[in-house]
Amino acid sequence: MGLAKTEMFTDQQNEIALFSKVFGHPARVSILQHLFKINACVCGDLVNEIGLAQPTISQHLKELRHLGLIKGNVEGTSVCYCIHTENWTKMKETMLAFLNQDIATNENCC
């Protein structure tokens, strides 16, 4: 398998690619939607809500936490997760700047 050669690209390009990847799986989208819907920390009831096995949910939570879009606090034997609002706002700014590139472009292109 070839290397991604991420070092060839800017930090911003790599960041946009990572954000895009996190939204590339419906389970992660569902987890984020659930966290926004309840507007509170969730402690362990994601399996019933999302409908996937605990190890699968844990892997998706790990990806979301790795990017900093969610944060977790240990409470007893479980970890409670919620949206990391500061990082979410930064991600939105980065993605909007990327997605809004077309607004400033010339309409006369092919």
C-alpha positions as CSV (number, residue, x, y, z in Angstrom):
1,M,0.0,0.0,0.0
2,G,1.3,3.4,-0.9
3,L,1.9,6.3,1.5
4,A,-0.6,9.2,1.6
5,K,2.4,11.6,1.5
6,T,0.5,14.1,3.7
7,E,3.7,16.0,4.3
8,M,3.4,17.3,0.7
9,F,0.3,19.3,1.6
10,T,-0.3,22.2,3.9
11,D,-1.5,21.8,7.4
12,Q,-4.8,23.3,6.4
13,Q,-5.2,20.9,3.5
14,N,-4.5,17.9,5.8
15,E,-6.9,19.3,8.4
16,I,-9.7,19.7,5.8
17,A,-9.1,16.1,4.6
18,L,-9.3,14.8,8.2
19,F,-12.6,16.7,8.9
20,S,-14.0,15.4,5.6
21,K,-13.0,11.8,6.6
22,V,-14.8,12.1,9.9
23,F,-18.0,13.0,8.2
24,G,-17.5,10.1,5.7
25,H,-19.1,7.5,7.9
26,P,-22.8,7.7,8.8
27,A,-22.2,6.3,12.3
28,R,-20.0,9.3,13.2
29,V,-22.6,11.6,11.7
30,S,-25.3,9.9,13.7
31,I,-23.2,10.2,16.9
32,L,-22.7,13.9,16.4
33,Q,-26.3,14.5,15.6
34,H,-27.3,12.7,18.8
35,L,-24.9,14.7,20.9
36,F,-26.3,17.9,19.4
37,K,-29.9,16.7,19.9
38,I,-29.5,15.9,23.6
39,N,-27.4,19.0,24.2
40,A,-25.7,17.2,27.1
41,C,-23.0,14.7,27.9
42,V,-23.9,11.1,27.0
43,C,-22.7,8.3,29.2
44,G,-23.0,4.9,27.6
45,D,-26.4,4.9,26.0
46,L,-25.1,5.4,22.4
47,V,-25.3,1.6,21.7
48,N,-29.1,1.7,22.2
49,E,-29.5,5.0,20.4
50,I,-27.2,4.3,17.3
51,G,-27.8,0.6,17.1
52,L,-24.2,-0.6,16.6
53,A,-22.1,-2.8,18.9
54,Q,-20.2,-1.2,21.7
55,P,-16.7,-1.8,20.1
56,T,-17.9,-0.2,16.9
57,I,-19.3,2.9,18.8
58,S,-16.0,3.1,20.7
59,Q,-14.0,3.2,17.6
60,H,-16.1,6.0,16.1
61,L,-15.9,7.9,19.4
62,K,-12.1,7.5,19.3
63,E,-12.0,9.0,15.8
64,L,-14.2,12.0,16.8
65,R,-12.2,12.5,19.9
66,H,-8.9,12.3,18.0
67,L,-10.0,15.2,15.9
68,G,-11.2,17.1,18.9
69,L,-14.8,17.4,17.8
70,I,-15.9,15.7,21.0
71,K,-14.5,15.5,24.5
72,G,-14.9,12.9,27.2
73,N,-14.9,12.9,31.0
74,V,-14.4,9.7,33.1
75,E,-17.3,9.2,35.5
76,G,-16.9,6.0,37.5
77,T,-16.4,3.1,35.1
78,S,-17.7,5.0,32.0
79,V,-16.7,7.9,29.8
80,C,-19.2,10.6,29.1
81,Y,-19.0,12.4,25.8
82,C,-20.2,15.8,24.5
83,I,-19.4,18.2,21.7
84,H,-16.2,20.2,22.1
85,T,-17.9,23.5,21.1
86,E,-14.7,25.5,20.7
87,N,-13.1,22.9,18.4
88,W,-16.5,22.5,16.6
89,T,-16.5,26.2,15.9
90,K,-12.9,26.2,14.6
91,M,-13.8,23.2,12.3
92,K,-16.8,25.0,10.9
93,E,-14.7,28.1,10.1
94,T,-12.1,26.0,8.4
95,M,-14.7,24.1,6.4
96,L,-16.8,27.1,5.5
97,A,-13.7,29.0,4.2
98,F,-12.9,25.9,2.0
99,L,-16.5,25.4,0.8
100,N,-17.1,29.1,0.1
101,Q,-14.1,29.4,-2.3
102,D,-16.6,29.3,-5.2
103,I,-18.2,32.5,-4.1
104,A,-15.2,34.6,-5.1
105,T,-14.5,32.7,-8.4
106,N,-15.3,33.9,-11.9
107,E,-18.5,32.6,-13.3
108,N,-17.0,32.5,-16.8
109,C,-15.1,29.3,-16.3
110,C,-15.8,26.3,-18.6
